[in-house]
């Protein structure tokens, strides 16, 4: 991350008054550094300071310290603090056990209890590897090399160690994440590219969307669906019989799906969600969250006019309390507003895809999951 980006992040956090936190990868790096230091010196540094990829130097208090010099083992634990972000791993205890290996033999990573194992291709790790992502692995390697250099424990500054990362209750916590769908079994992933959790950045969700596309492509899926929630997932499964690894829980992040599929195409993309949310996409919004975009009833009235609505119906739509109320008015009058919204949302999606070789269709549903609008399938012209 460059200095301008860091400055922007500081400004953002100062403006919002929200407190940033630390990724599981940063916590694991701190714990590994403390454990390696204890093996080299007989003492745990507490707090332990690490350097993040962007140059920040946070300090972490230790919640666990266990040293077994006879067996060449040390374990340190750090409680994850996600700041003001509603992160499911906030408060989780990340434990790292470092076992000394002959100097120069390299660093091996193992999944302890609560850390998952990769079982499907498409992720940035090989099948069978512990779900410890590349940046945290490199951070740990760098810090252990520094410990070896600082304390003279390894000739040529090449340490030898087996690193086992565990997360208390990680398997239970992982059920609330994308991991089961991505084929990561047994627990959480150790994540992070900057080491910092930015409150409400939703970066973890967007990263999970991207990994979901990767897994679907690696599995040879030619048709995937971006869904706003579990009801829309059930609808596309009923419509198309799609397997679980072809379903992308996009939530409000339609733009994240479209931009990633633009760079990593699949043959067909279905977008399915509530009528009101997809009316926002139809109006050109890529973030469908209620705090960041609103249903534009003037836009709905204009679409309805294109579908045959008279002036009285158009005025009623503009004064309707909700998008679904506008839809009900149109259905009673025989105006296919649901289809019109789906078609316009599909065309907006295609404009974001910018000619990528992807065909798109859109399905709008009501709160009960009934289909209230659909588009045809269309690709780039």
C-alpha positions as CSV (number, residue, x, y, z in Angstrom):
1,X,0.0,0.0,0.0
2,X,1.5,3.4,-0.9
3,X,1.6,6.4,1.3
4,X,-1.3,8.1,-0.4
5,X,-3.5,5.1,0.2
6,X,-2.4,5.0,3.9
7,X,-3.2,8.7,4.2
8,X,-6.6,8.2,2.7
9,X,-7.3,5.4,5.1
10,X,-6.3,7.5,8.1
11,X,-8.5,10.3,6.9
12,X,-11.4,7.9,6.4
13,X,-11.1,6.5,9.9
14,X,-10.7,9.9,11.5
15,X,-13.8,11.1,9.6
16,X,-15.9,8.1,10.7
17,X,-14.6,7.9,14.2
18,X,-14.3,4.1,13.8
19,X,-11.4,2.2,15.3
20,X,-9.4,-0.1,12.9
21,X,-8.5,-3.6,14.0
22,X,-6.0,-6.4,13.0
23,X,-6.4,-9.4,10.7
24,X,-5.9,-13.0,11.7
25,X,-2.7,-12.9,9.7
26,X,-1.3,-10.0,11.7
27,X,-2.3,-11.8,15.0
28,X,-0.7,-15.0,13.8
29,X,2.5,-13.1,12.8
30,X,2.7,-11.5,16.3
31,X,2.2,-14.8,18.0
32,X,4.7,-16.6,15.8
33,X,7.3,-13.8,16.4
34,X,6.8,-14.0,20.2
35,X,7.1,-17.8,20.2
36,X,10.2,-17.8,18.1
37,X,11.8,-15.2,20.3
38,X,11.0,-17.3,23.4
39,X,12.7,-20.3,21.8
40,X,15.8,-18.1,21.0
41,X,16.0,-16.3,24.4
42,X,13.9,-18.1,26.9
43,X,11.6,-15.1,27.3
44,X,8.4,-14.0,25.6
45,X,8.3,-10.4,24.5
46,X,5.0,-8.9,25.8
47,X,3.8,-6.9,24.1
48,X,5.3,-8.0,20.8
49,X,5.7,-5.5,17.9
50,X,5.6,-6.5,14.3
51,X,5.9,-4.6,11.0
52,X,2.9,-4.8,8.6
53,X,3.3,-4.7,4.8
54,X,2.4,-1.0,4.8
55,X,5.1,-0.1,7.3
56,X,2.9,0.2,10.4
57,X,4.3,-1.2,13.7
58,X,1.5,-2.3,16.0
59,X,2.1,-4.0,19.3
60,X,0.1,-7.0,20.5
61,X,-0.4,-8.2,24.0
62,X,0.0,-12.0,24.6
63,X,-2.8,-14.0,26.0
64,X,-0.9,-17.3,26.0
65,X,2.7,-18.1,26.8
66,X,4.0,-21.7,26.9
67,X,7.6,-22.7,26.5
68,X,9.0,-26.2,26.4
69,X,12.7,-25.9,25.9
70,X,13.4,-29.6,26.2
71,X,11.1,-30.3,23.2
72,X,12.0,-27.2,21.3
73,X,8.4,-25.9,21.4
74,X,6.9,-22.5,22.2
75,X,3.3,-21.4,21.9
76,X,2.0,-17.8,22.0
77,X,-1.5,-16.6,21.7
78,X,-3.1,-13.3,20.6
79,X,-6.7,-12.3,20.9
80,X,-8.0,-10.8,17.7
81,X,-9.2,-7.3,18.0
82,X,-11.2,-6.3,14.9
83,X,-11.7,-2.8,16.1
84,X,-15.2,-1.5,15.3
85,X,-15.8,-3.9,12.4
86,X,-18.5,-6.5,12.9
87,X,-16.1,-9.3,12.2
88,X,-17.1,-12.8,13.2
89,X,-13.5,-13.5,14.3
90,X,-13.4,-10.6,16.7
91,X,-12.3,-11.9,20.1
92,X,-11.0,-15.2,18.7
93,X,-7.8,-16.5,20.3
94,X,-5.1,-17.2,17.7
95,X,-2.5,-19.6,18.9
96,X,0.8,-20.3,17.2
97,X,3.2,-23.1,18.1
98,X,6.7,-22.8,16.8
99,X,8.8,-26.0,16.8
100,X,12.5,-25.6,16.1
101,X,13.9,-27.4,13.1
102,X,17.5,-27.6,12.0
103,X,18.8,-24.2,10.8
104,X,18.3,-23.7,7.1
105,X,15.6,-26.3,6.8
106,X,13.0,-23.7,6.0
107,X,9.6,-23.0,7.4
108,X,6.7,-25.4,7.2
109,X,3.1,-24.5,8.0
110,X,0.5,-26.7,9.7
111,X,-3.2,-26.3,10.5
112,X,-4.0,-26.7,14.1
113,X,-7.5,-27.0,15.6
114,X,-9.8,-24.4,14.3
115,X,-7.8,-23.6,11.1
116,X,-9.1,-25.0,7.9
117,X,-7.6,-27.1,5.1
118,X,-8.1,-26.5,1.4
119,X,-10.0,-29.2,-0.4
120,X,-10.9,-27.6,-3.7
121,X,-8.8,-26.0,-6.4
122,X,-9.2,-22.3,-7.3
123,X,-7.8,-20.8,-4.2
124,X,-4.3,-19.2,-3.9
125,X,-3.2,-22.4,-2.0
126,X,-2.8,-25.9,-3.2
127,X,-5.4,-28.6,-2.3
128,X,-4.3,-30.2,1.0
129,X,-2.6,-27.0,2.3
130,X,-3.6,-25.4,5.5
131,X,-5.8,-22.3,4.9
132,X,-3.0,-19.8,5.8
133,X,-2.9,-17.3,3.0
134,X,0.2,-16.3,1.1
135,X,0.7,-12.8,2.7
136,X,0.5,-14.0,6.3
137,X,2.9,-16.8,5.4
138,X,5.4,-14.3,4.0
139,X,4.9,-12.0,7.0
140,X,5.7,-14.9,9.4
141,X,8.7,-16.0,7.3
142,X,10.1,-12.4,7.3
143,X,9.7,-12.0,11.1
144,X,11.2,-15.4,11.9
145,X,14.2,-14.5,9.7
146,X,14.5,-11.3,11.7
147,X,14.4,-13.1,15.0
148,X,17.1,-15.6,13.8
149,X,19.3,-12.7,12.7
150,X,18.7,-10.7,15.8
151,X,19.6,-13.6,18.2
152,X,22.1,-15.5,16.0
153,X,20.1,-18.7,16.0
154,X,20.5,-19.6,12.4
155,X,23.5,-19.5,10.1
156,X,23.0,-17.6,6.9
157,X,19.9,-16.1,8.5
158,X,17.8,-19.0,7.3
159,X,15.6,-20.2,10.1
160,X,14.2,-23.7,10.4
161,X,10.7,-24.0,12.1
162,X,7.4,-25.8,11.9
163,X,4.6,-23.3,12.4
164,X,1.2,-24.6,13.6
165,X,-1.6,-22.1,13.8
166,X,-4.8,-22.8,15.7
167,X,-7.9,-20.7,16.5
168,X,-10.0,-21.5,19.6
169,X,-13.5,-22.4,18.5
170,X,-12.5,-21.8,14.9
171,X,-14.4,-24.6,13.4
172,X,-17.6,-23.3,14.9
173,X,-16.9,-19.7,13.9
174,X,-16.1,-20.8,10.3
175,X,-19.7,-22.0,9.8
176,X,-20.7,-18.3,9.7
177,X,-18.1,-17.7,6.9
178,X,-17.8,-18.6,3.2
179,X,-15.2,-21.3,4.1
180,X,-17.6,-24.4,3.8
181,X,-18.7,-23.2,0.4
182,X,-15.2,-22.6,-0.8
183,X,-14.1,-26.1,0.2
184,X,-12.1,-25.0,3.3
185,X,-12.9,-27.6,5.9
186,X,-12.2,-27.8,9.6
187,X,-12.0,-24.1,10.5
188,X,-11.1,-20.6,9.6
189,X,-8.6,-19.1,7.2
190,X,-5.7,-17.0,8.3
191,X,-6.2,-13.9,6.2
192,X,-5.0,-10.4,5.4
193,X,-3.0,-8.5,2.9
194,X,-2.4,-5.3,4.8
195,X,-2.7,-6.7,8.4
196,X,-5.4,-4.0,9.1
197,X,-9.2,-4.5,9.4
198,X,-10.9,-1.3,8.2
199,X,-14.3,-1.0,9.9
200,X,-17.2,-1.6,7.5
201,X,-14.9,-1.8,4.5
202,X,-16.5,-5.2,3.8
203,X,-13.2,-6.2,2.2
204,X,-13.5,-9.8,3.6
205,X,-16.9,-10.2,2.0
206,X,-15.7,-8.9,-1.3
207,X,-12.6,-11.2,-1.1
208,X,-14.9,-14.1,-0.4
209,X,-16.9,-13.3,-3.6
210,X,-13.7,-13.3,-5.6
211,X,-12.6,-16.6,-4.1
212,X,-16.1,-18.0,-4.8
213,X,-15.7,-17.1,-8.5
214,X,-12.2,-18.7,-8.5
215,X,-13.5,-21.9,-7.0
216,X,-16.4,-22.1,-9.4
217,X,-14.1,-21.6,-12.4
218,X,-11.7,-24.2,-11.1
219,X,-14.5,-26.7,-10.8
220,X,-15.5,-26.1,-14.4
221,X,-18.8,-24.3,-13.6
222,X,-20.1,-22.6,-16.7
223,X,-23.0,-21.0,-15.0
224,X,-22.8,-19.1,-11.7
225,X,-25.4,-17.0,-9.8
226,X,-24.9,-13.9,-7.7
227,X,-27.6,-13.9,-5.0
228,X,-28.5,-11.3,-2.5
229,X,-29.4,-13.8,0.2
230,X,-30.5,-17.3,1.1
231,X,-34.0,-16.8,-0.4
232,X,-32.6,-15.9,-3.8
233,X,-30.2,-18.8,-3.6
234,X,-33.1,-21.2,-3.1
235,X,-34.8,-19.6,-6.1
236,X,-31.9,-20.0,-8.5
237,X,-31.4,-23.6,-7.3
238,X,-35.0,-24.3,-8.1
239,X,-34.8,-22.6,-11.4
240,X,-31.5,-24.0,-12.7
241,X,-30.4,-26.7,-10.3
242,X,-27.0,-25.0,-9.7
243,X,-24.6,-26.7,-7.3
244,X,-23.5,-25.0,-4.1
245,X,-20.1,-24.0,-5.5
246,X,-21.8,-22.1,-8.3
247,X,-23.7,-19.8,-5.9
248,X,-22.1,-16.5,-4.9
249,X,-23.5,-14.8,-1.8
250,X,-23.0,-11.3,-3.2
251,X,-25.2,-9.6,-0.5
252,X,-25.3,-5.9,-1.6
253,X,-22.1,-6.1,-3.6
254,X,-23.3,-6.5,-7.1
255,X,-20.5,-4.4,-8.4
256,X,-17.9,-6.7,-6.8
257,X,-19.3,-9.7,-8.6
258,X,-19.5,-7.9,-12.0
259,X,-16.0,-6.4,-11.8
260,X,-14.4,-9.6,-10.9
261,X,-16.3,-11.7,-13.5
262,X,-15.3,-9.1,-16.0
263,X,-11.6,-10.0,-15.3
264,X,-12.3,-13.7,-14.8
265,X,-15.2,-14.6,-17.1
266,X,-17.7,-17.4,-16.7
267,X,-20.0,-18.4,-19.6
268,X,-23.2,-17.4,-17.9
269,X,-24.0,-15.2,-14.8
270,X,-27.5,-15.0,-13.2
271,X,-28.2,-12.2,-10.8
272,X,-31.1,-12.9,-8.4
273,X,-32.4,-10.8,-5.6
274,X,-35.3,-8.8,-4.1
275,X,-37.1,-6.5,-6.5
276,X,-36.2,-3.4,-4.6
277,X,-32.5,-4.2,-4.4
278,X,-32.3,-5.0,-8.1
279,X,-34.2,-1.9,-9.0
280,X,-31.2,0.0,-7.6
281,X,-28.9,-2.0,-9.9
282,X,-31.3,-1.1,-12.8
283,X,-30.9,2.6,-11.8
284,X,-27.1,2.2,-12.0
285,X,-26.1,1.6,-8.4
286,X,-23.5,-1.1,-7.9
287,X,-23.7,-1.1,-4.0
288,X,-27.2,-2.1,-3.1
289,X,-27.0,-1.4,0.7
290,X,-29.8,0.8,2.0
291,X,-27.3,3.1,3.6
292,X,-25.6,3.8,0.3
293,X,-28.3,3.7,-2.3
294,X,-32.1,4.2,-2.3
295,X,-35.0,2.9,-4.4
296,X,-35.7,5.6,-6.9
297,X,-39.4,5.6,-7.4
298,X,-39.2,8.3,-10.0
299,X,-37.0,5.9,-12.0
300,X,-39.6,3.1,-11.4
301,X,-42.4,5.4,-12.6
302,X,-40.5,6.2,-15.8
303,X,-39.9,2.5,-16.5
304,X,-43.6,1.8,-15.8
305,X,-44.5,4.5,-18.4
306,X,-42.3,2.7,-20.9
307,X,-44.4,-0.4,-20.1
308,X,-47.7,1.3,-20.7
309,X,-48.5,3.0,-17.3
310,X,-50.8,6.0,-17.5
311,X,-50.2,9.3,-15.7
312,X,-52.3,8.3,-12.7
313,X,-50.4,5.0,-12.2
314,X,-47.1,6.8,-12.7
315,X,-48.0,9.3,-10.0
316,X,-49.1,6.5,-7.6
317,X,-45.7,4.8,-8.1
318,X,-43.8,8.0,-7.3
319,X,-45.7,8.4,-4.0
320,X,-45.6,4.7,-3.1
321,X,-44.0,3.8,0.3
322,X,-41.7,1.1,-1.0
323,X,-40.5,-0.5,-4.2
324,X,-42.6,-3.5,-3.6
325,X,-45.7,-1.3,-3.2
326,X,-44.9,0.2,-6.6
327,X,-44.6,-3.3,-8.0
328,X,-48.0,-4.3,-6.6
329,X,-49.6,-1.3,-8.2
330,X,-48.2,-2.2,-11.5
331,X,-49.1,-5.9,-11.3
332,X,-52.7,-4.9,-10.5
333,X,-52.7,-2.7,-13.7
334,X,-51.1,-5.3,-15.8
335,X,-47.8,-3.4,-16.3
336,X,-44.8,-5.7,-16.2
337,X,-42.6,-3.6,-13.9
338,X,-40.8,-6.6,-12.5
339,X,-39.6,-7.7,-16.0
340,X,-38.7,-4.1,-16.9
341,X,-36.5,-3.8,-13.8
342,X,-34.9,-7.2,-14.5
343,X,-34.1,-6.2,-18.1
344,X,-32.7,-2.8,-17.2
345,X,-30.6,-4.5,-14.4
346,X,-29.3,-7.0,-16.9
347,X,-28.3,-4.2,-19.3
348,X,-26.5,-2.3,-16.4
349,X,-24.7,-5.5,-15.6
350,X,-23.6,-5.9,-19.2
351,X,-22.3,-2.3,-19.2
352,X,-20.1,-3.1,-16.2
353,X,-18.9,-6.3,-17.9
354,X,-17.6,-4.1,-20.8
355,X,-17.8,-6.8,-23.5
356,X,-16.5,-9.7,-21.4
357,X,-17.6,-13.0,-22.9
358,X,-20.4,-13.5,-20.3
359,X,-24.1,-13.8,-20.9
360,X,-26.4,-12.4,-18.2
361,X,-29.9,-12.8,-16.9
362,X,-31.7,-11.3,-13.9
363,X,-34.4,-12.7,-11.7
364,X,-36.4,-10.5,-9.3
365,X,-38.2,-12.0,-6.4
366,X,-40.5,-10.9,-3.6
367,X,-39.8,-11.5,0.1
368,X,-41.3,-15.0,-0.1
369,X,-39.1,-16.0,-3.0
370,X,-41.7,-15.9,-5.7
371,X,-40.4,-14.7,-9.0
372,X,-41.9,-11.3,-9.9
373,X,-39.7,-10.3,-12.8
374,X,-37.1,-11.8,-15.1
375,X,-35.0,-10.8,-18.1
376,X,-34.0,-12.8,-21.1
377,X,-30.4,-14.0,-21.4
378,X,-28.1,-11.6,-23.2
379,X,-24.4,-11.1,-23.8
380,X,-22.2,-8.5,-25.2
381,X,-23.2,-7.2,-28.6
